[in-house]
Amino acid sequence: MLCYLRRWLRFCGVCNTSNAAILILALGLPYGCQTWQQFWGPVISSLSPTALAEGDDLTVNGYQLGGFGAVRAYLGGKECTIITASETSLTLRVPVGAVSGKLEISARGATAVSESEISVERYVLFATNNAGNIYGSLVDSASGTLATAVVTGTGGTTNGAIASPKSKILYVSTGFNNVVRAYNIDKETGGLTTLSGSPFSIGGIGLESGKIGIDPQGRFLYIFDLANNGPISFQLSSAGVPTPQNTVTNTALATQIISNRSGTHLYAANGSDVNFMAVNQTNGSLGTASTVSVSGSTNEIAFDPSGSYLFGTRASDIFRADVGANGALSGISGVAGTSASSSLAISESGQCLFTVDSTTTTIRPYAVAGTTLTAKTTATMSATAIYVRLTPNDKYLYSYASSGALGAFKVQSDCTLATISGSFTTGSNGNSMVFARLAQ
């Protein structure tokens, strides 16, 4: 009640402590159990965002937050940097080493604790190669530099990898030995330990290199089966164990398989076509595939944040397609001219799109405005890039060359890229790259 009363006093203009104290006594409300500073101390009303990474900024709204005196803020026992402070709002920078928990604000001799918790995330980049290795590198959230890669052997040719959305498990397709391997991801170090029961049999005679996908909720896993020329669907248990459901045939050789953002449909880029099929929301089984021609050699595809548009790379340009309520694609048209694009990434904000050229060291950024792409200044790698990926918070972009070289860049507000200095490498003959989000 005192909390609501002090807000009312502030809005009513009772800012003089003596007058307010007299009013409290006149109302017969006890406050002798706390000092006046505690009564008139900080109040936290909202936090935004509630999930962020080290080095990100956090906005705190409330009352008595520090415009009239010193204020300090702590998250997970680590002190945050105060960027701006007023009576009703604070901007804080999350420190390196902070862990998830409630925010504490100290001002005027009192401390306020947030009702909701803040999830502090870290990211680990996983890269795989044909030699059967997985390279895991923690991302420094403050600088974008990568830690020295920790190598995990798979016991088989490693062709593709995908992390579950909750980032507890990494799934790896391992070539032509009919299995998928699964690893628990340590939430602090990003290290891998084999999931109980792994490797899991998938049937058929093999997997096409790197063609593995997962639905946005982490309920179903999809792997391309070369024997049947289509994706196999798996239902994932709460422990992450995959159980095969069915195989869709005659979707042609896939270069990529991805789920739409709602998880209702699966899409496979197949040369000059894109196949799409409905996903059974109970067990993940796949419906009959429909085919849409995109009139060009398609490499990778990605949805914008709204899920209304599908972007893809072709041999000569970037195309965009409208996505209907039934998952169907229409209105396919080129939106940016660029040759030999092998990979693309779209920021979670939907404001930036990036591609790499498979025959050069060029990375091409674009600013996105609705259905229009505006080319920005290009960046370069030290070697020919084949994959480009963004951290889940859109702060950093990394490109992966077949030689094993990694390029690291900070994403600017206008979508251009600033090179992050350092030498980052994995093994040669790389074939996939994926991020996992580690909630601390």
N, C-alpha and C positions, 0 to 999 in steps of 0.2 A: 504493500500500500504506500509505503514511504516513497518508493520509486515513482509511482504514478503521481503522488502529491508533488514531488520536486519538479516533475515535468510541468505540472499545472502551474506551480509557482513561477516557473520560468516564463511560460507563455503569458501569464497574467502580469508580467512585469515586476514581480516581487523579487528583485535581484539583490536587494540589500540584505545582508545576512542577519542583521539585527531585527529588521522588520519581519523577515521570514520566520526567525526563531520565535518572535512574539506570537505570530499567527499559529505556529505549531503548538505552543503552550496553550493558547486560547482555545484551540480545538481539542485539547486534552490528549494529544497524541504523544506517546513516550518517544524520546530519542536519546535518552541518557545512556543507552547501551552502546552508542557510537558517538564519535566526535562529530562536530559540525562539518568538518572537512569531508568525513565519510558520507554524511547525508547529502552534501552538495558536490559529491565527487562525480567521476565520469559515468556515463550511461551509453552502452552500445546497443543500437537499434537494428543495424543491418551490416552485413559484410558482403563484398563483391570483388572478385569471384570467390567461391568457397573451395575451388580446386585449382591449384596453380603450382608452379615449380620454383625452385630456388632462383632468386634474382628477379622474380616477377613482382609487380606492384599490386598492392591490396588496398581497396578503398573501405574505410570504416565510417559509417554515419551514426550520429547519436547526439548527445548533449554533454556540455561541460568537458569537452575532450582535450582541451589544452590551449585554447586561444589566449588565455590569461596567465599562463605559467608553464613550467616544465612538464613534459609528458614523455613517458617511456612505454614501449610496447614489446611484448615477448611472445614468441611462438615456439612451443616445444623446448623451452628453456633457453632459447637463443634470442638475443635482442635484435629487433628489427630496426632498420634505418628509417627515421622520420623524414619524408620528402616534403610534405606540406602539412600544416596544422592550423585548424581553426576551432572555434567552439563546437561546431556541428559536423566537422568532417576531418579525417586524417587520410593521408596517403602514405603507406608503409611499403618498404622493400623487404621481401622475404630473404632472410640471410641464408648463406650456404650452411648446410648442416641442420637446418630446421626440420622438424618432423611434424607429422599430423597431430592436431590437438586443438584445444580452445585457445583463443587469443586473450591475452591479458593486457589491459591498458591501465597505467598508473598515472594519476594526476591529482593535484590538490590534496595530497596526503592519503588518497584512497585508491583502491584497485577495482576495476570492473572486469568480469570474465564473460566472454561471449557464450550465449546459449548453444549455438551450433559450433561444430568442429570444422576446421579448415583442413583439407586434404592437400598435403605437400607431396608433389610428385617428382620423380626423377625418371630419366629415360636411358635406355640401353639400346645400342644399335647392334643388330646381329647381321653378319654377312656370311654367306656360304660359298663354297667352291667345289669344283669337280673332284678334288682330292679327298673328299669326305670329311671336311673340317667346318666347324662353326666358329666364327670369330665374334666374341662379345666385347663391346667397348662402352663403358659408361660415358654419358655426356655430361660435361661440366655445365650446369645450367646457367652459370653466371658469364661464362666466356664462350661456350660452344666447342671448346677443345675436347678431344677424345682421349680417354685413358688408354694405355697400352692394351691391346686386345688379348683376351684370355681365350685360348683355343680349346675346343672340345671336339674330340673325334667321334664319328658316328658309326664306324664299322661298316660303312657302305658309301657308295657315291652319293654325295649330297647335292640335290638339285633345286630345292626350293624350301622356303620356310615362311611361317605365318604365326603371329602371336595372338593368343586369345585376347579379346577386348579388355578383359580385366587383368591381363598380363600376368597370369599365374603360370601359364604353360606355353611352351614353344613347340610347334609341330613342324616336322621336317620330312619332306619326301626324299627318298633315298634311292632313286634310280630304278633299276630293273630287277629288284629282289622282292617285289610284291609286299613291301611293308612301309608303314609310316612310323617314325620314331617321335616320341614325346618326352619333353623335359620340363621339370619344375624350374621356375625362374625365382631365384632368391630375391626377395623384395628390397634388400639393401645393397647387395653387391652385383646383382644381375647374373650371378653364376648359375650354371646348369647342373642339375642332377636328374638322372633317368627316372621318369615316371614309372611307378609300379606297373608291371605287365608289358611295358614297351620292350621291343617293337611290336606293333600290331599288324596282323595280316590284312591286306586289302583285296586279295584275289587278283585275277587277270594275270597278264604276263609282264606288266611294268607300268611305270609312270612317265609321262612326258615331262621333260626337264622344267622344274620350277612352277608347275601349274597346280597351285594349292590356294584355297581360299577359305574364309570363315564368315559366318553371319555376324551382324553387328552386336548381338547379345551373347555370342559365344555358345550358342546351343547346338550348331551344326557345323561340320567340317566338310569341305569339298576337295576332292583330288581327281585330276584328270587321269583316266585309265586308257593307255594307248591300245590295249587289247580290244576294247569295245568302242574306241573312238568317241569317248564322252566322259563326263564327270561322274564320279561315284559320290554319293552323299552318305554322311555318317552322322548319327545322333550322338552327342557328347553327354556323358553322365556328369553328375555334380563333381566327380573326381577328375573329369577330363578324359575318360576312357571312350574311344570311338567305337561305335557299333554300326557296321555297314547297313544301309537301307536299300538303295537301288542304284542302277547305272543307267544313264541316258545315252542311247546310241546315236550314231550318225550326226554328231555335231561338228565333225571335221576336226582337224588338228588345232588345238587351242594354243594361243600365245599367252592368254591370261584368263583367269576366272575370278569374278568378283560378285559379291552380293550387293543389291541396292541398299540404301540406307535404312529402310524399314525392314529388311530381311524377307520380303515377300517373294522376291524373284532373284534368280541367279543368271549372270550374264557371262558368256564366253566369247572372247575375241578370237576369230578363226580366219586369219588371212584377210580376205576381202569381205567377210561377213561378220555379223554379231548374232549369236544365238541367245535366246532368253527363254527361261522356263520357270513356271510357278514352283514355289517351295511349300510343301505341306508343313503347316505351322505346328503340328503335333509331333511329327517324327523326322522331319527334314527331307522326306522323299521328294523326288523331282518329277514334275509333270513333263508332258511331251514338249520337245524343243521347237520353237519357232525361229525362223531365220530372216534377218533383215540385211540386205546388201548395203555396204558402206562405200562400195566402188573404189577400193584401194587396199593396199596391204596394211592391215591394222596390227599395231604392236601392243599398245597398252590403252586401257580405258579407265575413266574415273568419273564419279558423280560429283556435281556441285553440292554444297551443303543442304540446299533445299530438296535435293533429289529430283528436281524438275528437268534437269539437263544431264546428258551424258556427253563427256568430251573424250576424244580419242586421237591417237596419232596415226597418220597414214604416211605412205612413202613420200608424199609431196606436200602435205599440209596437216593442220589440226582441224578435226571436224567436230561439230556439235549436233546432237540429236535431242528432240523433245521426248520426254518420257510420259506416257499416258498412265491413267489410273490402273489399267490392266497390265502394266509393264511394257507395253508395246512401244517401239521406237518409230519416230516419224520426223519429217522436216530435216533430214540429214543434209548438212551443208558445211563447206569449208569456212572457217572463221579466222585463220591465220596461215600464211604461207611459210612453210619451213620444210626443208628436205631432210630425209633420213632420220626422222625423230624416232627414237627407240623406247623412250620412257617419258612419263609425265606425272606430275604431282599437283594437287590443288589444295590450297590452304583451307583450314577449317572455317575461316572467315568468309571464304569464297571470293576474296579480293585479288588473289594472285594465282597464276598458273605457271608452271615451269616445265620445260622439256629439255632433253639432251639429244644431240645428234650422234648417231652410232658410228659415223665415219670421221668425226672431228672431236676436238676437245671443248666444243662450245656448249654452254648452258644458256638457254633462252628464257628470260622472264617475260611475263605478260601481266598487265593490269587488267582485271576483269570488271566490266560494267554491264550487268545484264547478260546479253548474248554477244557483246563486243569485246574483243581482245586487242589491247594496245601493246605493241612490242616495246620493251624497255632495253636499256643497255645490257649487252650480253656479258657473261663471265666465262672464264676458261679454267679447265683442269690441266693437270700436268700430263694426263694420258687420255686416250679416247674413252669417253664415259658411256656406260651402258644403262645405268640406273640412276634415278634421282628420287630422293625421299625427303620429307619434311618431318621434324619433330612434331608430336601431337599438339604442342602449343604454338606452332608456326614460327618460332623464333629462329630456328636454324635449319639449313638445308645441306644435305650431303649427297655427293655424287660418287658413284662406284665404277671403277674401270676394270676391264677384264684382267689387266695386269695385277690387280690387287690394290692399286692406288685409290685413296679416298680424298675427295675434295670437300672442304668444310667452309660454309659461308653463313654470315648473319643476314637475315632477311630484313631489309629496310622497309620503312612505311610506304614507299612508292613501288615496292616489289623488286627493286634492284638488289644486288647481292654484294656484300662486302666480304672479301676473303679473310678467313681466319688462319693466322699463321700457324705453322706446325707441320710435322710429317706424320701422316696417318696411313698405314698400309695393312693389308691382309694378304692371304695367299693368292697366287695367280689363278687364272681360270675361274673367276668369280661368276656366280650365276643367280644370286638373289640378295636382296637387302630389305630388312624390315625393322621397325622400331617396336619396342615394348615399353609400356608405361608402368613405372614402379611406384605404387602408392606407399608412402612411408608411414 
